[in-house]
């Protein structure tokens, strides 16, 4: 059996049948290709691998210093692949099924204060097309609670300036309508009329909203590189995703309904959204400990 063809069939399955996101498909396929190389170096075979072979592979990957989140992704990849092999009758048993996925401790998401958000956005220059693009991009991510890939993949027909809304394509290609804040809308209008036409190259037409200096769609890596520079300038630590965490936390702190925030973030399960209530609960406990007179004695 040709492993290259089987991996190709597996990739088609992930896209067409499982309807996983492009990023998840890339992670799963990359992991199976790594596994194939490892097994072949050991004289083994991808399709007929035993549970012990998979454990050896996980141990080898873990020895490189990867964290438990990455181990969980590896396990998800292996279970998906060998489940596919069983379903397609390439083999009768699933060697990955009995390997336990490690439990990952829940960490509260990091958030910026509103003051830190203002300081960060103020660091972005407004005099250049790139600066206007970046201010619009990061203002939008915070204003709408977007994932970075959702913002970078926006197309012109998904922006509704008149209605101050976006049509966002999230994980598993699920779509949702998200309102823009007034400031984000103003920046978007300025960017589309003043900056984007300057960045767009006539030889490289694209319907992407956010354009790189070369006239291509801005990539997640490109956006993260710019964001890291602004973080350093503002004296802050975090990630682009911290803007999304901050959006959710600030919405709940302002009194937004948990179900509404779930819909705005595009979460399938409300338990994913509930982690932000723990952030605000933690703040309440800290304030209680600091200011309640009974704690001052």
Protein Blocks (a to p, Z undefined) as FASTA:
>chain_A
ZZklmmmmmmmmmmmmnopafklmmmmmmmmmmmmmmmmmnopafklpcfklmmmmmmmm
mmnopafklmmmmmmmmmmmmmmmmmnopafbdfklmpccddddddddddddfklmmmmm
mmpcckbmklmmmmmmmmmmmmnopafklmmmpcfklccfknopaddddehhiacddddd
fklmmmmmmmmmmmmmmmpcfklgcfbfbdcfkopacdfklmmmmmmmmmmmnopacdfk
lmmmmmmmmmmmnopafklmmmmnopablklmmmmmmmmmmmmmmmmmmmmmklmZZ
